[in-house]
Structure formats: structure tokens, C-alpha cells
Amino acid sequence: MLGTRTLALALAAALAVAAALEAKGAPLTPARGKTRAADFTLKEVSGGAIRLSDFRGKVTLLNFWATWCPTCRAELTDLERLGARYRAKGFEIVTVALDAAPPANVAAFLKDRGVTLRTLSDADGVASSLYGVPGVPYTLLLDARGYIAYRVAGGHDWNGADTAAAIESLLSKTDAQ
């Protein structure tokens, strides 16, 4: 009887921890070492080609996502707010849609949701292969020199204090250069 009660308490504790982690999302993890983000060129879903290196000089959040991913869809609004909060300070958000659907479909999806983030189409997996994207969402936070500073594998609370501290720290280093 004692074993069953202990097991039940342990299971309840594990479920509580899992629920707390799920609510907060995946952690913003500092990158190990100095790795420059691999450059690539992709087309925006609204037309025109963009190179990742075009954003050097700005702190850049690179978010890999897909329209079929519920966590990704939920993050778009938070990322939109985050971009608006820091854009004037030299921060840019670039999203990379991994959908096989035509870019026009992704653009319509974003428009229906009022999302104005710069979005690139990676239907062929060019950029996601360069980064070994393990699944979506997957996000990299790059410093102004184009080096990977942080990674997030999974959903994340983009309104959290850890995100603000990381972005502000990277922006302050940009100002000092």
C-alpha cells in the first residue's frame, strides 16, 4: 500500500513539473562557443529574395515554423509584439516557413491573422538543413555580428523576462561597437 501511495505522489509531482514546464515553454539556451549563422538566400512569401546576412548589424531572431504547427501559430502573435517592442532599437525578426504549400498560401495565412513579420519560404528545406532544424518551432537569436547567441527548441514564452534580458543585452553590445 505504501508503495502505491508513493508511486501516486511521485507521478502527481512529475505531472505538476511537466505542466509547469509546458506552461513556460522551452528555455532560451545560450549557444556554446562562437558560431556564425550560416548564410542563405530565400524568397519572402510576399515576393523578393532575402539573404540572412542582409541583417548583419541588427540583433536578429530567426524562427523556423509551419502553418500546421499549433505551437508555432500561437507564437506568431507574441513574436509580432516582440518585434514591435524592439524594432526601433535595431532588432529584427525573420520567420522561415517550412510549409510545402505555395508561398502565397502562407502569405494568406499570415494576413488572415494580422501577422506582418518578415516571412521567408523554405519549402525545399535549404535553410532548415543548414541548421539541422530538429522540429518546429525552432528559434535562433543572433547577435549583430551574425553569431548565434541563443537557441530555443520548441515553444517559448517570448514575453518572458529571460527573453527581454537576452535581447537587451545583445542590443547593448551592438551600441557599444
Short mmCIF file of the C-alpha atoms (twelve columns), coordinates in Angstrom:
data_MODEL
# 
_entry.id   MODEL 
# 
loop_
_atom_site.group_PDB 
_atom_site.id 
_atom_site.type_symbol 
_atom_site.label_atom_id 
_atom_site.label_alt_id 
_atom_site.label_comp_id 
_atom_site.label_asym_id 
_atom_site.label_seq_id 
_atom_site.Cartn_x 
_atom_site.Cartn_y 
_atom_site.Cartn_z 
_atom_site.pdbx_PDB_model_num 
ATOM 1   C CA . MET A 1   0.000  0.000  0.000   1 
ATOM 2   C CA . LEU A 2   2.786  2.393  0.878   1 
ATOM 3   C CA . GLY A 3   4.456  1.682  -2.461  1 
ATOM 4   C CA . THR A 4   1.292  2.556  -4.377  1 
ATOM 5   C CA . ARG A 5   0.852  5.829  -2.471  1 
ATOM 6   C CA . THR A 6   4.496  6.793  -3.028  1 
ATOM 7   C CA . LEU A 7   4.192  5.966  -6.703  1 
ATOM 8   C CA . ALA A 8   0.993  8.041  -6.971  1 
ATOM 9   C CA . LEU A 9   2.656  11.022 -5.239  1 
ATOM 10  C CA . ALA A 10  5.717  10.746 -7.463  1 
ATOM 11  C CA . LEU A 11  3.512  10.593 -10.552 1 
ATOM 12  C CA . ALA A 12  1.495  13.615 -9.387  1 
ATOM 13  C CA . ALA A 13  4.710  15.564 -8.745  1 
ATOM 14  C CA . ALA A 14  6.073  14.635 -12.168 1 
ATOM 15  C CA . LEU A 15  2.843  15.738 -13.837 1 
ATOM 16  C CA . ALA A 16  2.933  19.051 -11.956 1 
ATOM 17  C CA . VAL A 17  6.515  19.686 -13.074 1 
ATOM 18  C CA . ALA A 18  5.641  18.752 -16.673 1 
ATOM 19  C CA . ALA A 19  2.638  21.108 -16.612 1 
ATOM 20  C CA . ALA A 20  4.797  23.940 -15.259 1 
ATOM 21  C CA . LEU A 21  7.405  23.381 -17.973 1 
ATOM 22  C CA . GLU A 22  4.718  23.195 -20.662 1 
ATOM 23  C CA . ALA A 23  3.223  26.489 -19.484 1 
ATOM 24  C CA . LYS A 24  6.605  28.235 -19.583 1 
ATOM 25  C CA . GLY A 25  7.832  26.526 -22.738 1 
ATOM 26  C CA . ALA A 26  11.301 25.585 -23.862 1 
ATOM 27  C CA . PRO A 27  14.193 27.525 -22.353 1 
ATOM 28  C CA . LEU A 28  16.207 30.199 -24.111 1 
ATOM 29  C CA . THR A 29  19.560 28.398 -24.109 1 
ATOM 30  C CA . PRO A 30  22.866 30.220 -24.589 1 
ATOM 31  C CA . ALA A 31  24.807 28.888 -27.570 1 
ATOM 32  C CA . ARG A 32  28.098 27.159 -26.882 1 
ATOM 33  C CA . GLY A 33  31.131 28.738 -28.489 1 
ATOM 34  C CA . LYS A 34  31.132 31.268 -31.287 1 
ATOM 35  C CA . THR A 35  29.298 30.018 -34.365 1 
ATOM 36  C CA . ARG A 36  28.437 32.401 -37.159 1 
ATOM 37  C CA . ALA A 37  24.968 31.774 -38.532 1 
ATOM 38  C CA . ALA A 38  25.135 30.083 -41.924 1 
ATOM 39  C CA . ASP A 39  24.066 32.450 -44.668 1 
ATOM 40  C CA . PHE A 40  21.254 31.587 -47.051 1 
ATOM 41  C CA . THR A 41  19.005 33.274 -49.568 1 
ATOM 42  C CA . LEU A 42  15.265 32.576 -49.617 1 
ATOM 43  C CA . LYS A 43  12.235 34.248 -51.153 1 
ATOM 44  C CA . GLU A 44  9.816  36.157 -48.987 1 
ATOM 45  C CA . VAL A 45  6.275  34.804 -49.107 1 
ATOM 46  C CA . SER A 46  5.274  38.242 -50.388 1 
ATOM 47  C CA . GLY A 47  7.958  38.138 -53.126 1 
ATOM 48  C CA . GLY A 48  11.592 39.170 -53.408 1 
ATOM 49  C CA . ALA A 49  14.714 37.399 -52.201 1 
ATOM 50  C CA . ILE A 50  16.352 37.988 -48.813 1 
ATOM 51  C CA . ARG A 51  19.774 36.909 -47.541 1 
ATOM 52  C CA . LEU A 52  20.236 36.296 -43.844 1 
ATOM 53  C CA . SER A 53  23.462 38.308 -43.979 1 
ATOM 54  C CA . ASP A 54  21.355 41.342 -45.002 1 
ATOM 55  C CA . PHE A 55  20.512 41.627 -41.297 1 
ATOM 56  C CA . ARG A 56  24.083 41.922 -40.006 1 
ATOM 57  C CA . GLY A 57  24.305 44.970 -37.810 1 
ATOM 58  C CA . LYS A 58  20.962 44.092 -36.203 1 
ATOM 59  C CA . VAL A 59  20.139 41.636 -33.453 1 
ATOM 60  C CA . THR A 60  18.040 39.075 -35.332 1 
ATOM 61  C CA . LEU A 61  15.608 36.428 -34.189 1 
ATOM 62  C CA . LEU A 62  15.387 33.616 -36.760 1 
ATOM 63  C CA . ASN A 63  12.268 31.493 -36.210 1 
ATOM 64  C CA . PHE A 64  11.558 28.262 -38.123 1 
ATOM 65  C CA . TRP A 65  7.854  27.377 -38.096 1 
ATOM 66  C CA . ALA A 66  4.967  25.898 -40.096 1 
ATOM 67  C CA . THR A 67  1.289  26.750 -40.524 1 
ATOM 68  C CA . TRP A 68  0.267  23.224 -39.458 1 
ATOM 69  C CA . CYS A 69  2.094  23.552 -36.096 1 
ATOM 70  C CA . PRO A 70  -0.255 24.703 -33.270 1 
ATOM 71  C CA . THR A 71  2.626  25.919 -31.084 1 
ATOM 72  C CA . CYS A 72  4.073  27.887 -33.997 1 
ATOM 73  C CA . ARG A 73  0.740  29.540 -34.724 1 
ATOM 74  C CA . ALA A 74  0.376  30.516 -31.064 1 
ATOM 75  C CA . GLU A 75  3.849  32.090 -31.047 1 
ATOM 76  C CA . LEU A 76  3.261  34.347 -34.049 1 
ATOM 77  C CA . THR A 77  1.293  36.933 -32.079 1 
ATOM 78  C CA . ASP A 78  3.929  37.070 -29.338 1 
ATOM 79  C CA . LEU A 79  6.697  37.373 -31.913 1 
ATOM 80  C CA . GLU A 80  4.785  40.192 -33.610 1 
ATOM 81  C CA . ARG A 81  4.617  42.077 -30.282 1 
ATOM 82  C CA . LEU A 82  8.273  41.356 -29.555 1 
ATOM 83  C CA . GLY A 83  9.312  42.752 -32.924 1 
ATOM 84  C CA . ALA A 84  7.283  45.914 -32.404 1 
ATOM 85  C CA . ARG A 85  8.799  46.391 -28.948 1 
ATOM 86  C CA . TYR A 86  12.439 46.296 -30.101 1 
ATOM 87  C CA . ARG A 87  12.405 47.113 -33.842 1 
ATOM 88  C CA . ALA A 88  13.388 50.770 -33.384 1 
ATOM 89  C CA . LYS A 89  16.392 49.657 -31.310 1 
ATOM 90  C CA . GLY A 90  17.940 47.567 -34.095 1 
ATOM 91  C CA . PHE A 91  16.100 44.261 -33.620 1 
ATOM 92  C CA . GLU A 92  14.676 42.226 -36.471 1 
ATOM 93  C CA . ILE A 93  12.543 39.098 -36.614 1 
ATOM 94  C CA . VAL A 94  12.785 36.831 -39.629 1 
ATOM 95  C CA . THR A 95  10.482 33.832 -39.755 1 
ATOM 96  C CA . VAL A 96  11.089 30.869 -42.031 1 
ATOM 97  C CA . ALA A 97  8.015  28.891 -43.050 1 
ATOM 98  C CA . LEU A 98  8.793  25.222 -43.682 1 
ATOM 99  C CA . ASP A 99  5.436  24.565 -45.330 1 
ATOM 100 C CA . ALA A 100 5.297  22.659 -48.598 1 
ATOM 101 C CA . ALA A 101 2.335  24.871 -49.534 1 
ATOM 102 C CA . PRO A 102 2.923  27.675 -52.050 1 
ATOM 103 C CA . PRO A 103 4.264  30.912 -50.538 1 
ATOM 104 C CA . ALA A 104 1.008  32.663 -51.491 1 
ATOM 105 C CA . ASN A 105 -0.882 30.305 -49.161 1 
ATOM 106 C CA . VAL A 106 1.489  31.107 -46.297 1 
ATOM 107 C CA . ALA A 107 1.131  34.833 -47.025 1 
ATOM 108 C CA . ALA A 108 -2.684 34.490 -46.929 1 
ATOM 109 C CA . PHE A 109 -2.445 32.556 -43.647 1 
ATOM 110 C CA . LEU A 110 -0.385 35.383 -42.099 1 
ATOM 111 C CA . LYS A 111 -2.655 38.105 -43.474 1 
ATOM 112 C CA . ASP A 112 -5.750 36.372 -42.035 1 
ATOM 113 C CA . ARG A 113 -4.096 36.521 -38.601 1 
ATOM 114 C CA . GLY A 114 -2.817 40.096 -38.909 1 
ATOM 115 C CA . VAL A 115 0.826  38.979 -38.771 1 
ATOM 116 C CA . THR A 116 3.254  41.321 -40.528 1 
ATOM 117 C CA . LEU A 117 6.530  39.591 -39.678 1 
ATOM 118 C CA . ARG A 118 9.047  39.206 -42.479 1 
ATOM 119 C CA . THR A 119 8.493  35.608 -43.585 1 
ATOM 120 C CA . LEU A 120 10.629 33.534 -45.912 1 
ATOM 121 C CA . SER A 121 9.590  30.320 -47.641 1 
ATOM 122 C CA . ASP A 122 11.803 27.261 -47.145 1 
ATOM 123 C CA . ALA A 123 9.635  24.599 -48.799 1 
ATOM 124 C CA . ASP A 124 12.770 22.947 -50.204 1 
ATOM 125 C CA . GLY A 125 14.480 22.802 -46.783 1 
ATOM 126 C CA . VAL A 126 17.520 24.856 -47.794 1 
ATOM 127 C CA . ALA A 127 17.835 26.863 -44.568 1 
ATOM 128 C CA . SER A 128 16.416 24.232 -42.235 1 
ATOM 129 C CA . SER A 129 19.045 21.754 -43.491 1 
ATOM 130 C CA . LEU A 130 21.845 24.256 -42.873 1 
ATOM 131 C CA . TYR A 131 20.797 24.498 -39.231 1 
ATOM 132 C CA . GLY A 132 19.738 20.897 -38.670 1 
ATOM 133 C CA . VAL A 133 16.320 22.075 -37.509 1 
ATOM 134 C CA . PRO A 134 15.085 19.235 -35.267 1 
ATOM 135 C CA . GLY A 135 11.413 20.246 -35.435 1 
ATOM 136 C CA . VAL A 136 9.226  23.307 -35.237 1 
ATOM 137 C CA . PRO A 137 9.226  25.779 -33.745 1 
ATOM 138 C CA . TYR A 138 12.981 26.228 -33.625 1 
ATOM 139 C CA . THR A 139 14.474 29.647 -32.981 1 
ATOM 140 C CA . LEU A 140 17.931 31.199 -33.052 1 
ATOM 141 C CA . LEU A 141 18.780 34.599 -31.590 1 
ATOM 142 C CA . LEU A 142 21.719 36.141 -33.446 1 
ATOM 143 C CA . ASP A 143 23.918 38.972 -32.276 1 
ATOM 144 C CA . ALA A 144 24.549 41.961 -34.538 1 
ATOM 145 C CA . ARG A 145 27.675 40.333 -35.998 1 
ATOM 146 C CA . GLY A 146 25.652 37.310 -37.120 1 
ATOM 147 C CA . TYR A 147 26.777 34.873 -34.427 1 
ATOM 148 C CA . ILE A 148 24.315 32.506 -32.763 1 
ATOM 149 C CA . ALA A 149 23.837 33.711 -29.183 1 
ATOM 150 C CA . TYR A 150 20.797 31.644 -28.077 1 
ATOM 151 C CA . ARG A 151 18.682 28.710 -29.248 1 
ATOM 152 C CA . VAL A 152 15.165 27.565 -28.425 1 
ATOM 153 C CA . ALA A 153 13.942 24.126 -29.484 1 
ATOM 154 C CA . GLY A 154 10.173 24.186 -29.058 1 
ATOM 155 C CA . GLY A 155 7.658  26.769 -27.973 1 
ATOM 156 C CA . HIS A 156 8.851  29.631 -25.790 1 
ATOM 157 C CA . ASP A 157 7.345  32.461 -23.746 1 
ATOM 158 C CA . TRP A 158 8.503  35.396 -25.895 1 
ATOM 159 C CA . ASN A 159 7.064  37.828 -23.322 1 
ATOM 160 C CA . GLY A 160 9.258  36.476 -20.521 1 
ATOM 161 C CA . ALA A 161 11.930 38.313 -18.591 1 
ATOM 162 C CA . ASP A 162 14.625 35.947 -19.913 1 
ATOM 163 C CA . THR A 163 13.827 36.955 -23.487 1 
ATOM 164 C CA . ALA A 164 13.860 40.667 -22.678 1 
ATOM 165 C CA . ALA A 165 17.169 40.349 -20.802 1 
ATOM 166 C CA . ALA A 166 18.814 38.417 -23.654 1 
ATOM 167 C CA . ILE A 167 17.660 40.840 -26.354 1 
ATOM 168 C CA . GLU A 168 18.541 43.929 -24.331 1 
ATOM 169 C CA . SER A 169 21.985 42.510 -23.549 1 
ATOM 170 C CA . LEU A 170 22.653 41.852 -27.230 1 
ATOM 171 C CA . LEU A 171 21.331 45.285 -28.202 1 
ATOM 172 C CA . SER A 172 23.567 46.980 -25.622 1 
ATOM 173 C CA . LYS A 173 26.603 45.202 -27.096 1 
ATOM 174 C CA . THR A 174 25.572 46.483 -30.526 1 
ATOM 175 C CA . ASP A 175 25.510 50.045 -29.190 1 
ATOM 176 C CA . ALA A 176 28.988 49.613 -27.717 1 
ATOM 177 C CA . GLN A 177 30.525 48.503 -31.026 1 
# 
